[in-house]
Amino acid sequence: MGRIESTEDVRRWFLQQVSELWPLATGSLSLRTGPCIREHCTACERGEGHASYALYGRKNNRRFSVYVPEELVPRVQQAVNNGRKLEQLMREAGLRYTVALKAKRAAGAFVRKRKTR
């Protein structure tokens, strides 16, 4: 039978995993096309528009988009990927922490108070 994980074990595991995740960003990176401001632009007149990248996300329950220059796209995409990994790690840590708390409780580490009448 395997060793039961303690809450401190979960904490150490989580902090070690998180220490490897930099840079971080939430949201999504998308390639968008749109018209430019030039008059009689041939690409815009053909309906092709101009491609650019944007980071989309939410801040204070409001949507935002930020232009991302093409040379920064790989770094921003890595940040978004790391943000998704962090969210996954938080879900796993929550589950492992809860299981560890329950194991500690079952082992009698918590003193239960009796209700008084």
Backbone as a printed PyTorch tensor [residue, N CA C, xyz], in Angstrom:
tensor([[[  0.8410,  -1.1770,   0.0000],
         [  0.0000,   0.0000,   0.0000],
         [  0.8900,   1.2460,   0.0000]],

        [[  0.5250,   2.2440,  -0.7600],
         [  1.3120,   3.4630,  -0.8700],
         [  1.1670,   4.3610,   0.3390]],

        [[  2.1330,   5.2390,   0.4910],
         [  2.1450,   6.1930,   1.6000],
         [  1.0210,   7.2110,   1.4040]],

        [[  0.3520,   7.5550,   2.4750],
         [ -0.7060,   8.5610,   2.4230],
         [ -0.0630,   9.9430,   2.3810]],

        [[ -0.5050,  10.7540,   1.4580],
         [  0.0570,  12.0900,   1.2650],
         [ -0.4890,  13.0570,   2.3190]],

        [[  0.3960,  13.8620,   2.9010],
         [ -0.0280,  14.8560,   3.8830],
         [ -0.3300,  16.1720,   3.1740]],

        [[ -0.9880,  17.0750,   3.8880],
         [ -1.2650,  18.3960,   3.3030],
         [  0.0400,  19.1280,   3.0030]],

        [[  1.0650,  18.9260,   3.8250],
         [  2.3680,  19.5540,   3.5680],
         [  3.0330,  18.9560,   2.3260]],

        [[  2.8330,  17.6570,   2.0960],
         [  3.3320,  17.0280,   0.8640],
         [  2.6790,  17.6710,  -0.3610]],

        [[  1.3800,  17.8970,  -0.2760],
         [  0.6490,  18.5160,  -1.3900],
         [  1.1680,  19.9280,  -1.6210]],

        [[  1.3890,  20.6540,  -0.5430],
         [  1.9000,  22.0290,  -0.6520],
         [  3.2560,  22.0530,  -1.3440]],

        [[  4.1760,  21.1920,  -0.8990],
         [  5.5110,  21.1310,  -1.5040],
         [  5.4290,  20.7520,  -2.9830]],

        [[  4.6010,  19.7580,  -3.3170],
         [  4.4280,  19.3380,  -4.7010],
         [  3.9190,  20.5030,  -5.5470]],

        [[  2.8900,  21.1900,  -5.0570],
         [  2.2930,  22.2900,  -5.8140],
         [  3.3070,  23.4140,  -6.0500]],

        [[  3.9990,  23.8300,  -5.0070],
         [  4.9740,  24.9140,  -5.1500],
         [  6.1000,  24.5410,  -6.1030]],

        [[  6.5300,  23.2890,  -6.0830],
         [  7.5790,  22.8480,  -7.0100],
         [  7.0640,  22.9050,  -8.4440]],

        [[  5.8400,  22.4460,  -8.6740],
         [  5.2570,  22.4550, -10.0200],
         [  5.0800,  23.8820, -10.5330]],

        [[  4.5880,  24.7640,  -9.6770],
         [  4.3130,  26.1480, -10.0660],
         [  5.6010,  26.9140, -10.3480]],

        [[  6.6800,  26.5580,  -9.6400],
         [  7.9410,  27.2830,  -9.8230],
         [  8.4730,  27.1600, -11.2440]],

        [[  8.0300,  26.1550, -11.9800],
         [  8.4900,  25.9350, -13.3500],
         [  7.6230,  26.6420, -14.3840]],

        [[  6.5480,  27.2790, -13.9520],
         [  5.6040,  27.9000, -14.8870],
         [  5.8180,  29.4080, -14.9690]],

        [[  6.6190,  29.8240, -15.8680],
         [  6.7680,  31.2460, -16.1730],
         [  7.1530,  31.3680, -17.6180]],

        [[  6.5860,  32.2460, -18.3610],
         [  5.6140,  33.2910, -18.0400],
         [  4.1980,  32.7300, -17.9390]],

        [[  3.2800,  33.5410, -17.3940],
         [  1.8860,  33.1410, -17.2170],
         [  0.9360,  34.1550, -17.8390]],

        [[ -0.1340,  33.6560, -18.4200],
         [ -1.2220,  34.5110, -18.9140],
         [ -2.4830,  33.6660, -18.9730]],

        [[ -3.6160,  34.3090, -18.7820],
         [ -4.8900,  33.6330, -18.9900],
         [ -5.5250,  34.2200, -20.2300]],

        [[ -6.4380,  33.4820, -20.8110],
         [ -7.1120,  33.9580, -22.0070],
         [ -6.7480,  33.1030, -23.2010]],

        [[ -6.8520,  33.7010, -24.3900],
         [ -6.5270,  32.9760, -25.6090],
         [ -5.8550,  33.9270, -26.5960]],

        [[ -4.9820,  33.3520, -27.3870],
         [ -4.2780,  34.0960, -28.4190],
         [ -4.9100,  33.7330, -29.7490]],

        [[ -5.3530,  34.7380, -30.4880],
         [ -6.0660,  34.4750, -31.7400],
         [ -5.5090,  35.3210, -32.8700]],

        [[ -5.5670,  34.7350, -34.0630],
         [ -5.2350,  35.4740, -35.2720],
         [ -6.5250,  36.0820, -35.7910]],

        [[ -6.5240,  37.3810, -35.9640],
         [ -7.7230,  38.0630, -36.4320],
         [ -7.3860,  38.8280, -37.7060]],

        [[ -8.3920,  39.0800, -38.5050],
         [ -8.2110,  39.9030, -39.7040],
         [ -9.1830,  41.0650, -39.6360]],

        [[ -8.7230,  42.1980, -40.1530],
         [ -9.5740,  43.3840, -40.1440],
         [ -9.0570,  44.4040, -41.1290]],

        [[ -9.8750,  45.3910, -41.4080],
         [ -9.4640,  46.4250, -42.3540],
         [ -8.4680,  47.3940, -41.7180]],

        [[ -7.7170,  48.0690, -42.5820],
         [ -6.7830,  49.0720, -42.0870],
         [ -7.4040,  50.4590, -42.2520]],

        [[ -6.6300,  51.4960, -41.9750],
         [ -7.1510,  52.8640, -42.0460],
         [ -6.8200,  53.5450, -43.3720]],

        [[ -6.0480,  52.8750, -44.2300],
         [ -5.6700,  53.4810, -45.5060],
         [ -6.8380,  53.4800, -46.4810]],

        [[ -6.9690,  54.5470, -47.2290],
         [ -7.9940,  54.6020, -48.2780],
         [ -7.5320,  53.7910, -49.4790]],

        [[ -8.4400,  53.0660, -50.0870],
         [ -8.2010,  52.2970, -51.3120],
         [ -7.1050,  51.2450, -51.1450]],

        [[ -7.0330,  50.6270, -49.9950],
         [ -6.0800,  49.5400, -49.7600],
         [ -6.5540,  48.3460, -50.5820]],

        [[ -5.6800,  47.7770, -51.4130],
         [ -6.0980,  46.6830, -52.3040],
         [ -6.4920,  45.4360, -51.5140]],

        [[ -5.7670,  45.1390, -50.4360],
         [ -6.1120,  43.9570, -49.6390],
         [ -7.4910,  44.1230, -48.9920]],

        [[ -7.7680,  45.3200, -48.4960],
         [ -9.0660,  45.5680, -47.8590],
         [-10.1920,  45.5790, -48.8910]],

        [[ -9.9260,  46.1430, -50.0540],
         [-10.9530,  46.1830, -51.1010],
         [-11.2840,  44.7930, -51.6170]],

        [[-10.2970,  43.8710, -51.5860],
         [-10.5560,  42.4800, -51.9910],
         [-11.2530,  41.7000, -50.8760]],

        [[-11.3660,  42.2910, -49.7040],
         [-12.0230,  41.6280, -48.5780],
         [-11.0890,  40.7620, -47.7560]],

        [[ -9.7910,  40.8220, -48.0430],
         [ -8.8260,  40.0070, -47.3080],
         [ -8.5140,  40.6000, -45.9430]],

        [[ -8.4080,  41.9110, -45.8730],
         [ -8.0450,  42.5540, -44.6190],
         [ -6.6000,  42.2990, -44.2720]],

        [[ -6.2210,  42.6420, -43.0470],
         [ -4.8550,  42.4760, -42.5700],
         [ -4.8870,  41.6170, -41.3140]],

        [[ -3.9780,  40.6630, -41.2700],
         [ -3.9370,  39.7270, -40.1410],
         [ -3.0980,  40.2980, -39.0040]],

        [[ -3.5620,  40.0860, -37.7910],
         [ -2.8000,  40.4460, -36.5980],
         [ -3.2310,  39.5280, -35.4620]],

        [[ -2.3700,  39.4030, -34.4740],
         [ -2.6680,  38.5690, -33.3160],
         [ -3.1690,  39.4290, -32.1650]],

        [[ -4.0200,  38.8220, -31.3470],
         [ -4.5380,  39.5070, -30.1640],
         [ -4.6800,  38.5010, -29.0290]],

        [[ -4.3970,  38.9770, -27.8300],
         [ -4.6540,  38.2050, -26.6190],
         [ -6.0180,  38.6460, -26.1140]],

        [[ -6.9310,  37.6940, -25.9710],
         [ -8.2770,  37.9660, -25.4640],
         [ -8.3950,  37.3810, -24.0600]],

        [[ -9.0840,  38.0950, -23.1820],
         [ -9.2730,  37.5920, -21.8380],
         [-10.3150,  38.4020, -21.0900]],

        [[-10.3310,  38.2300, -19.7830],
         [-11.2680,  38.9510, -18.9240],
         [-10.5150,  39.5640, -17.7610]],

        [[-10.9240,  40.7740, -17.3920],
         [-10.3890,  41.4490, -16.2220],
         [-11.5530,  42.1750, -15.5620]],

        [[-11.7640,  41.8980, -14.2800],
         [-12.8920,  42.4820, -13.5420],
         [-14.2170,  42.2530, -14.2660]],

        [[-14.4160,  41.0410, -14.7320],
         [-15.6460,  40.6290, -15.4390],
         [-15.8910,  41.3770, -16.7410]],

        [[-14.8620,  41.9880, -17.2760],
         [-14.9820,  42.6690, -18.5680],
         [-14.0100,  42.0310, -19.5440]],

        [[-14.4560,  41.9020, -20.7900],
         [-13.5970,  41.3350, -21.8250],
         [-12.5760,  42.3740, -22.2800]],

        [[-11.3880,  41.9000, -22.6550],
         [-10.3780,  42.7910, -23.2100],
         [ -9.6700,  42.0830, -24.3600]],

        [[ -9.0500,  42.8780, -25.2110],
         [ -8.1590,  42.3370, -26.2290],
         [ -6.9520,  43.2530, -26.3130]],

        [[ -5.7980,  42.6400, -26.4990],
         [ -4.5380,  43.3680, -26.5730],
         [ -3.8200,  42.9140, -27.8360]],

        [[ -3.4130,  43.8680, -28.6570],
         [ -2.6410,  43.5570, -29.8560],
         [ -1.3120,  42.9260, -29.4600]],

        [[ -0.9240,  41.8680, -30.1780],
         [  0.3390,  41.1820, -29.9210],
         [  1.1680,  41.2130, -31.2020]],

        [[  2.3090,  41.9100, -31.1940],
         [  3.1720,  41.9210, -32.3770],
         [  3.6090,  40.5000, -32.7400]],

        [[  3.7650,  40.2500, -34.0240],
         [  4.0560,  38.8920, -34.4970],
         [  5.2970,  38.2820, -33.8610]],

        [[  6.3250,  39.0800, -33.6030],
         [  7.5500,  38.5190, -33.0200],
         [  7.3610,  38.0960, -31.5580]],

        [[  6.3010,  38.5570, -30.9060],
         [  6.0310,  38.1820, -29.5140],
         [  5.0520,  37.0170, -29.3900]],

        [[  4.4750,  36.5920, -30.4960],
         [  3.4480,  35.5440, -30.4630],
         [  3.9380,  34.2680, -29.7830]],

        [[  5.1310,  33.7270, -30.1030],
         [  5.5460,  32.4860, -29.4250],
         [  5.6490,  32.6330, -27.9050]],

        [[  6.1210,  33.7750, -27.4310],
         [  6.2630,  33.9770, -25.9870],
         [  4.9060,  34.1310, -25.3120]],

        [[  3.9870,  34.8490, -25.9530],
         [  2.6480,  35.0090, -25.3810],
         [  1.9040,  33.6740, -25.4090]],

        [[  2.0750,  32.8930, -26.4800],
         [  1.4300,  31.5750, -26.5470],
         [  1.9450,  30.6700, -25.4420]],

        [[  3.2490,  30.7270, -25.1470],
         [  3.8110,  29.9440, -24.0430],
         [  3.1980,  30.3770, -22.7090]],

        [[  2.9920,  31.6790, -22.5340],
         [  2.3750,  32.1880, -21.3050],
         [  0.9450,  31.6690, -21.1670]],

        [[  0.1900,  31.6630, -22.2540],
         [ -1.1890,  31.1530, -22.2260],
         [ -1.1850,  29.6590, -21.9160]],

        [[ -0.2850,  28.9060, -22.5500],
         [ -0.1890,  27.4670, -22.2710],
         [  0.1420,  27.2210, -20.7990]],

        [[  1.0770,  27.9990, -20.2520],
         [  1.4350,  27.8520, -18.8300],
         [  0.2650,  28.2230, -17.9260]],

        [[ -0.5230,  29.2200, -18.3160],
         [ -1.7040,  29.5840, -17.5450],
         [ -2.7050,  28.4410, -17.4810]],

        [[ -2.8620,  27.7440, -18.5850],
         [ -3.7680,  26.5840, -18.6080],
         [ -3.2240,  25.4530, -17.7450]],

        [[ -1.8940,  25.2570, -17.7680],
         [ -1.2870,  24.2390, -16.9080],
         [ -1.4980,  24.5940, -15.4350]],

        [[ -1.3720,  25.8730, -15.1000],
         [ -1.5830,  26.3080, -13.7150],
         [ -3.0110,  26.0120, -13.2660]],

        [[ -3.9840,  26.2980, -14.1230],
         [ -5.3750,  26.0020, -13.7740],
         [ -5.5610,  24.5100, -13.5260]],

        [[ -4.9330,  23.6750, -14.3460],
         [ -5.0250,  22.2280, -14.1680],
         [ -4.3520,  21.7990, -12.8580]],

        [[ -3.1970,  22.3890, -12.5590],
         [ -2.5060,  22.0730, -11.3070],
         [ -3.3360,  22.4760, -10.0920]],

        [[ -4.0220,  23.6070, -10.1670],
         [ -4.8620,  24.0480,  -9.0480],
         [ -6.0090,  23.0680,  -8.8130]],

        [[ -6.6050,  22.5710,  -9.8940],
         [ -7.6760,  21.5810,  -9.7260],
         [ -7.1390,  20.3110,  -9.0770]],

        [[ -5.9730,  19.8400,  -9.5370],
         [ -5.3840,  18.6310,  -8.9620],
         [ -4.9750,  18.8550,  -7.5060]],

        [[ -4.4000,  20.0190,  -7.2170],
         [ -3.9840,  20.3190,  -5.8430],
         [ -5.1820,  20.3520,  -4.9080]],

        [[ -6.2860,  20.9150,  -5.3600],
         [ -7.4920,  20.9560,  -4.5330],
         [ -7.9880,  19.5700,  -4.1830]],

        [[ -7.9740,  18.6880,  -5.1460],
         [ -8.4070,  17.3150,  -4.9080],
         [ -7.4460,  16.6090,  -3.9520]],

        [[ -6.1420,  16.7140,  -4.2210],
         [ -5.1560,  16.0500,  -3.3750],
         [ -5.1730,  16.6030,  -1.9530]],

        [[ -5.3530,  17.9090,  -1.8060],
         [ -5.4150,  18.5340,  -0.4870],
         [ -6.6190,  18.0080,   0.3020]],

        [[ -7.7570,  17.9130,  -0.3560],
         [ -8.9690,  17.4250,   0.2990],
         [ -8.8000,  15.9760,   0.7430]],

        [[ -8.2230,  15.1460,  -0.1170],
         [ -7.9840,  13.7380,   0.2380],
         [ -7.0310,  13.6540,   1.4350]],

        [[ -5.9910,  14.5080,   1.4510],
         [ -5.0360,  14.5120,   2.5630],
         [ -5.7060,  14.9460,   3.8620]],

        [[ -6.5660,  15.9560,   3.7860],
         [ -7.2960,  16.3960,   4.9900],
         [ -8.1820,  15.2840,   5.5290]],

        [[ -8.8630,  14.5890,   4.6350],
         [ -9.7420,  13.5020,   5.0560],
         [ -8.9450,  12.3600,   5.6780]],

        [[ -7.7710,  12.0850,   5.1230],
         [ -6.9300,  11.0220,   5.6850],
         [ -6.4440,  11.4030,   7.0780]],

        [[ -6.0860,  12.6760,   7.2400],
         [ -5.6430,  13.1610,   8.5510],
         [ -6.7830,  13.0560,   9.5710]],

        [[ -7.9750,  13.4050,   9.1340],
         [ -9.1480,  13.3300,  10.0100],
         [ -9.4390,  11.8810,  10.4030]],

        [[ -9.3530,  10.9780,   9.4290],
         [ -9.6290,   9.5620,   9.6920],
         [ -8.5930,   8.9610,  10.6410]],

        [[ -7.3790,   9.5180,  10.6160],
         [ -6.3270,   9.0160,  11.4980],
         [ -6.4700,   9.5540,  12.9180]],

        [[ -7.4540,  10.4260,  13.1350],
         [ -7.7100,  10.9380,  14.4720],
         [ -6.9240,  12.1890,  14.8200]],

        [[ -6.3950,  12.8580,  13.8410],
         [ -5.5980,  14.0530,  14.1010],
         [ -6.4550,  15.2420,  14.5120]],

        [[ -7.7200,  15.2250,  14.1310],
         [ -8.6290,  16.3100,  14.4930],
         [ -9.4360,  15.8750,  15.7060]],

        [[ -9.5920,  16.7580,  16.6410],
         [-10.4130,  16.4770,  17.8190],
         [-11.8100,  17.0130,  17.5230]],

        [[-12.7710,  16.1360,  17.6330],
         [-14.1470,  16.5560,  17.3840],
         [-14.7560,  17.1040,  18.6600]],

        [[-15.4130,  18.2280,  18.5090],
         [-16.1030,  18.8260,  19.6460],
         [-17.5460,  18.3030,  19.6640]],

        [[-17.9980,  17.9740,  20.8430],
         [-19.3810,  17.5200,  20.9640],
         [-20.2960,  18.7090,  21.0930]],

        [[-21.4550,  18.5760,  20.5190],
         [-22.4530,  19.6340,  20.6190],
         [-22.9820,  19.6780,  22.0530]],

        [[-23.1170,  20.8990,  22.5390],
         [-23.6900,  21.0530,  23.8770],
         [-25.1620,  21.4140,  23.7220]],

        [[-25.9260,  20.9670,  24.6690],
         [-27.3690,  21.2320,  24.6060],
         [-27.7600,  22.3160,  25.5410]]])
